[in-house]
Amino acid sequence: MRRRYELTDEEWNIVDPLLPLARKKQGGRPPKDRRQMLNAVLWVARTGAP
């Protein structure tokens, strides 16, 4: 079930090729799901959550 703040499949197909494939070796864990991570970032930006 898609929530109103999540990207549609069409939007994701446009954005996905623009994202970097791999992280630089600076440490940290790579995201399990890049789409879910982007949806979380957009949610914070849209709602103003701290």
C-alpha positions in Angstrom: 0.0 0.0 0.0 1.5 3.3 -1.1 1.2 6.2 1.3 0.6 9.7 0.1 4.1 11.0 0.8 5.9 8.1 -1.0 7.2 8.2 -4.5 5.0 6.6 -7.2 6.6 4.0 -9.5 6.8 6.6 -12.3 8.6 9.1 -10.1 11.0 6.4 -8.8 11.9 5.3 -12.3 12.9 8.9 -13.1 14.9 9.4 -9.9 16.6 6.0 -9.5 19.1 6.4 -12.3 20.2 9.8 -10.9 21.2 8.3 -7.5 24.8 7.1 -7.0 25.2 3.3 -7.0 27.6 2.8 -4.2 28.7 4.7 -1.1 32.1 6.0 -0.7 34.2 4.1 1.8 33.6 6.5 4.7 32.0 4.0 7.0 28.5 3.4 7.9 26.0 0.9 6.7 24.6 1.0 3.1 20.8 1.4 3.0 18.8 -1.9 2.5 16.3 -0.2 0.2 17.3 3.0 -1.5 13.7 3.8 -2.4 12.6 3.5 1.3 15.5 5.8 2.3 14.6 8.4 -0.2 11.0 8.3 0.9 12.1 8.9 4.5 14.2 11.9 3.5 11.3 13.3 1.5 8.9 12.7 4.4 11.1 14.7 6.7 11.4 17.5 4.2 7.7 17.7 3.6 6.5 17.5 7.2 9.3 19.5 8.8 10.0 16.7 11.3 13.2 17.4 13.2 
